[in-house]
Amino acid sequence: MKLKRQPEDFEVEELPSVVPAAKGRYTFYRLSKRGIGTIEAVEAICRRWNIPSGRVGYGGLKDRHAVTVQYVTIFDGPEHAIHQPSLDLEPLGRLERAYGPQDFTGNRFALVLRDMTPGAAAEAGRQLAAASNDGVPNYFDDQRFGSVGYSGEFIGHAWLKGDYEKALKLALAEPNSFDRSDTKVRKASLREHWGNWPEAKAALDRSSERSIVTYLVDHPTDFTGAFARLKRDLRGLYFSAFQSWLWNLMLAGWIERNTRPEQRAMVDLKVGALPFPVGLDPDQRRLIDERPLPLPSSRTPPPDGPLGEIATEALTAFDLTWADVRVKKLKDVFFSKGSRQALLGVGDVRSETFDDPLHRGKQAVRLEFALPKGAYATMLVKRLTEASGADDS
């Protein structure tokens, strides 16, 4: 099975909840784009009209490797269109305030899976219909775990255990499949000279890593101080990744507790395999989804009852308790508070199989569905292909 062989194989349309009017200080536009990200598109619009980016409001970031439709506002924006090879911007009316994340309910997707056998293509369509009955686990997908390298260890976990040197080494020197060639060279040099900071500094070109090593030359054991010199956004991602995986494990345990073995399809993620429910009866779905699952954090009360037992088991695997999930020694990074729904509804489903013109003798299937805001379409695709037996290549 192949996804995203061409941008048209992954279409996303934002579902706005606002209705434009004839008056308002903010011009409301439909932004259609292909092959560029949302931020790049906004920058292109600002260059074209010579306006600051702060006047542009949008709801969410859309994939660059896709054909997407989303909505934006521009304060006192021109009431005419832009047509460029990679984007089209069309005015639809006016709003009284800037458009933002609160102004859309979800996204509609149209995906084309290619290079499939006729049986696998037909089964993917059937599984999409089944997913509308079962829902899709609201797991955090692989995008959340980009900071996890080949070792599979979490930077945030090392920090929580008080191993600040390990956390820094994972952040600076751990090999990762996303590393560019220059990053690979810097990381290899750091691993070779780790602890000998003058040699490590001499081996590095000018970079953010070299700035941190320069600090270690003068403060050779102050790993917390060195870690604090990483960009705040990056440090936030490190802790968010670990919290997200803990939450995934809680949801996995909750699904296992409320399903039979034959009702679970195991799906591989970057960090590990997780169960997806298949063939739920209404009572099971209602039970799994009856309460949101809290994000593990000492800033929120731990869950009680069976879910509390599952949370304890997930944390014990990392030699932690609920109270341990707090960031020490950093004043500008915190674990998030809040909760997430266990299952996401899949709505407005359609499927169509056809001969694949890109792979002779194979079939393709077009899958259309709507998901709530924040849901990962790729997570649904994994559920469909695993349950249908398609080879995800």
NORDAFEN-V833083 format. One record per pair of residues at least 4 apart in sequence whose C-alpha atoms are under 8 Angstrom apart, sorted by the first residue. I is the first residue (numbers start at 1). GAP is how many residues later the second one is. Records with the same first field share a line. If there is no record, write none. Layout:
I: GAP, GAP
//
This chain:
1: 112, 113, 114, 115, 389, 390, 391, 392
2: 111, 112, 113, 114, 390, 391
3: 6, 7, 108, 109, 110, 111
4: 4, 5, 6, 61, 62, 108, 109
5: 4, 109
6: 4, 60
7: 4, 27, 28, 58, 59, 60
8: 58, 59
9: 57, 101, 102, 103, 104
10: 55, 56, 57, 99, 100, 101, 102
11: 55, 56, 57, 98, 99, 100
12: 50, 54, 55, 56, 57, 95, 96, 97, 98
13: 55, 56, 57, 94, 95, 96
14: 55, 56, 57, 90, 91, 92, 93, 94
15: 89, 90, 91, 92, 93
16: 55, 87, 88, 89, 90
17: 86, 87, 88
18: 85, 86
19: 76
20: 8, 72, 73, 74, 75
21: 72, 73, 74
22: 71, 72
23: 70, 71, 72, 73
24: 70, 71, 72, 73
25: 50, 51, 69, 70, 71, 72
26: 47, 48, 49, 50, 51, 68, 69, 70, 71, 72
27: 46, 47, 48, 49, 50, 51, 52, 64, 65, 66, 67, 68
28: 43, 44, 45, 46, 63, 64, 65, 66, 67, 71
29: 42, 43, 44, 60, 61, 62, 63, 64
30: 39, 40, 41, 42, 58, 59, 60, 61, 62
31: 38, 39, 40, 41, 56, 57, 58, 59
32: 35, 36, 37, 38, 55, 56, 57
33: 8, 34, 35, 36, 53, 54, 55
34: 30, 31, 32, 33, 34, 52, 53
35: 29, 30, 31, 32, 51
36: 4, 5, 27, 28, 29, 50
37: 4, 24, 25, 26, 27, 28
38: 4, 23, 24, 25, 26
39: 4, 22
40: 4
41: 4, 46
42: 4, 11, 14
43: 4, 10
44: 4
45: 4, 37
46: 4, 5, 6, 7
47: 4
51: 4
52: 4
55: 18, 19, 20
56: 16, 17, 18, 19, 42
57: 15, 16, 17, 41, 42, 43
58: 12, 13, 14, 15, 40, 41, 42, 43
59: 11, 12, 13, 40, 41, 42, 43, 44, 45
60: 40, 41
62: 6, 8
63: 5
71: 28
72: 27
73: 4, 22, 25, 26
74: 24
75: 23
79: 12
80: 10, 11
81: 7, 8, 9, 10
82: 5, 6, 7, 8
83: 4, 5, 6
84: 4
95: 4
99: 4
100: 4
104: 269
105: 267, 268
106: 264, 265, 266, 267, 268
107: 263, 264, 265, 266
108: 260, 261, 262, 263
109: 258, 259, 260, 261, 262, 268
110: 256, 257, 258, 259
111: 255, 256, 257
112: 252, 253, 254, 255
113: 8, 251, 252, 253, 254
114: 242, 244, 245, 248, 249, 250, 251
115: 241, 243, 244, 247, 248, 249
116: 4, 5, 246, 247, 248, 274
117: 4, 245, 246
118: 4, 244, 245
119: 4
120: 4, 268, 269, 270
121: 4, 232, 242, 243, 244
122: 4, 231, 243
123: 4, 265
124: 4, 241, 260, 261, 264, 266
125: 4, 225, 226, 227, 240, 242
126: 4
127: 4, 257, 260, 261
128: 4, 221, 223, 239, 256
129: 4, 220, 221
130: 4, 148, 149
131: 4, 5, 147, 215, 253
132: 213, 214, 215, 217
133: 146, 147, 213
134: 143, 144, 145, 146, 151
135: 150, 208, 209, 210, 211
136: 140, 141, 207, 208, 209, 210, 243, 244, 247
137: 114, 139, 140, 205, 206, 207
138: 202, 203, 204, 205, 206, 237
139: 108, 109, 112, 240
140: 4, 104, 105, 108, 236
141: 4, 128, 235, 237, 238
142: 4, 127, 128, 129
144: 96, 97, 100
145: 96, 125, 126
146: 32
147: 7, 8, 24, 29, 90, 91, 94
148: 4, 5, 6, 7, 28, 123
149: 4, 21, 25, 26, 27, 28
150: 24, 25, 26, 27
151: 23
152: 119
153: 4, 17
154: 4, 16, 84, 87, 88
155: 4, 11, 12, 13, 15, 16, 83, 84, 87
156: 4, 11, 82, 83, 84, 85, 86
157: 4, 10, 82, 85, 161
158: 4, 5, 6, 8, 9
159: 4, 5, 7, 8, 168
160: 164, 165, 166, 167, 168
163: 4
164: 4, 59, 60, 63
165: 4, 58, 59
166: 4
167: 4, 60
168: 4, 55, 58, 59
169: 4, 5
170: 4
172: 15, 18, 37
173: 13, 14, 15, 17, 18
174: 13
175: 4, 9, 12
179: 4, 5
180: 4
181: 4
182: 4
183: 4
184: 4
185: 4
186: 4, 18
187: 4
188: 4
189: 4, 11, 14, 15
190: 4, 10
193: 4, 6, 7
194: 6
195: 25
196: 4
197: 4, 16, 17, 19, 20, 23
198: 4, 16, 19
199: 4
200: 4, 13
201: 9, 12, 13, 16
204: 6
205: 5
206: 4, 5
207: 4
208: 4, 22
209: 4
210: 4
211: 4
212: 4, 14, 17, 18
213: 4, 13
214: 4
215: 4, 5, 11
216: 4, 5, 6, 7, 10
222: 4
223: 4
224: 4, 105
225: 4
226: 4
228: 4, 102
230: 4, 5
231: 4
232: 4, 100, 101
233: 4
234: 4
235: 4, 98
236: 4, 97, 98
237: 4
238: 4
239: 4, 95, 96
240: 4, 95, 96
241: 4
242: 4
243: 4, 52, 53, 54, 92
244: 4, 51
245: 4
246: 4, 50, 68, 69
247: 4, 46, 47, 48, 49
248: 4, 26
249: 4, 25, 65
250: 4, 43, 57, 60, 61, 64
251: 4, 42, 91
252: 4, 22, 23
253: 4, 57
254: 4, 34, 53, 56
255: 4, 20, 21, 22, 33
256: 4, 5, 8, 19
258: 26, 29, 30
259: 4, 5, 18, 21, 25
260: 4
263: 14, 15, 16, 17
264: 11, 12, 13, 14
265: 10, 11, 12, 13, 118, 121, 122
266: 7, 8, 9, 10, 120
267: 6, 7, 8, 9, 115, 116, 119
268: 4, 5, 6
269: 4, 5
276: 107
280: 4, 5
281: 4
282: 4
283: 4
284: 4
285: 4
286: 4
288: 54, 55
289: 52, 53, 54
291: 50, 51
292: 47, 48, 49, 50
293: 46, 47, 48, 49
294: 6, 8, 9, 43, 44, 45, 46
295: 41, 42, 43, 44, 45
296: 4, 6, 26, 29, 41
297: 25, 26, 27, 28, 29, 38, 39, 40
298: 4, 24, 25, 26, 27, 28
299: 27, 36, 38
300: 37, 38
302: 6, 20
303: 4, 5, 8
304: 4, 5
305: 4
306: 4
307: 4
308: 4
309: 4
310: 4
311: 4, 11
312: 4, 9, 10
313: 4
314: 4
315: 4, 5, 6, 7
316: 4, 5
320: 4, 5
321: 4
325: 10
326: 8, 9
327: 6, 7, 8
344: 27, 28, 31
345: 26, 27
346: 23, 24, 25
347: 22, 23, 24
348: 20, 21, 22
349: 18, 19, 20, 21
350: 17, 18, 19
351: 14, 15, 16, 17
352: 13, 14, 15
353: 10, 11, 12, 13
354: 9, 10, 11
355: 6, 7, 8, 9
356: 4, 5, 6, 7, 8
359: 4
371: 4, 6
376: 4
377: 4
378: 4
379: 4
380: 4
381: 4
382: 4
383: 4
384: 4
385: 4, 5, 6, 7
386: 4
//
